[in-house]
Amino acid sequence: MARMVQCVKTGKEGEGLDFAPYPGDLGKRIYENISKEGWESWVGHQTMLINEYRLTPVDPKNRKFLEEEMEKFLFEGGSDIPKEFVAPKE
C-alpha cells in the first residue's frame, strides 16, 4: 500500500514520495509533506527556471537560487515565473 501524505502544495491527500528527493532537513520536510503530484509540479517549474535563466545546477549560486525557489514553490505559496517566459502553445 502506498504511503499517503496531506500535501501542503496541492492541499489534498496524495501518494507520498518513495524517498527524500533532496538532502538534509529540507529533503525530510519535502518527504513528509509533499505528494508525488506536488513534487512533479515543482520539477516542471524548476525545468522552466533552469531554461529561462540558463542556470547550471552544478554552480553553487544557481543551486542556492533553485533551493530558495523550491522552498517558496512548495511551502510558501509559489515561486515567481520569469517575466520573459512565454508558455508553450498546446
C-alpha positions in Angstrom: 0.0 0.0 0.0 1.3 3.4 -0.9 2.3 5.9 1.8 -0.2 8.8 1.8 0.6 12.4 2.8 -1.5 15.5 3.3 0.3 17.6 0.6 0.9 21.3 1.6 1.4 22.1 -2.1 -1.8 20.6 -3.6 -3.9 20.9 -0.4 -5.1 17.4 -0.7 -4.1 13.9 0.3 -1.9 12.1 -2.2 0.6 9.4 -2.6 3.8 10.2 -0.8 7.3 10.2 -2.3 9.3 7.0 -2.2 12.4 8.7 -0.8 13.6 12.2 0.2 14.3 13.9 -3.1 16.7 16.4 -1.6 19.4 16.2 1.1 19.2 17.4 4.7 16.3 18.9 6.6 14.6 20.3 3.5 14.5 16.9 1.9 13.0 15.4 5.0 10.4 18.2 5.1 9.5 17.5 1.4 9.3 13.8 2.0 6.9 14.2 4.9 4.7 17.0 3.4 4.7 16.8 -0.4 2.9 14.3 -2.6 4.2 12.9 -5.8 1.9 15.2 -7.7 3.2 18.2 -5.8 6.8 17.2 -6.4 6.1 16.7 -10.1 4.7 20.2 -10.3 8.0 21.5 -8.8 10.1 19.5 -11.3 8.3 21.2 -14.2 8.6 24.6 -12.6 12.3 24.0 -11.9 12.9 23.0 -15.5 11.3 26.2 -16.7 13.5 28.2 -14.3 16.7 26.4 -15.4 15.8 27.0 -19.1 14.6 30.6 -18.8 17.5 31.8 -16.5 20.0 29.5 -18.2 21.1 28.0 -14.9 23.7 25.4 -14.3 22.6 23.2 -11.4 26.3 22.4 -10.5 27.0 26.1 -9.9 26.7 26.8 -6.1 25.0 30.1 -6.7 22.5 28.5 -9.1 21.8 25.6 -6.7 21.2 28.1 -3.8 18.7 30.0 -6.0 16.9 26.8 -7.0 16.7 25.7 -3.4 15.2 29.0 -2.3 12.7 28.9 -5.2 11.9 25.2 -4.3 11.0 26.2 -0.7 8.9 29.1 -2.0 7.1 27.0 -4.5 6.4 24.0 -2.3 5.8 25.7 1.1 5.2 29.4 0.7 2.5 29.7 -2.0 4.6 29.8 -5.1 7.7 30.9 -7.0 7.7 33.7 -9.5 7.7 33.0 -13.2 10.3 34.9 -15.1 8.7 37.9 -16.9 10.2 36.8 -20.2 8.6 33.4 -20.0 6.1 32.5 -22.7 4.1 29.4 -22.1 4.2 26.9 -25.0 1.0 26.7 -27.1 -0.8 23.4 -26.9 
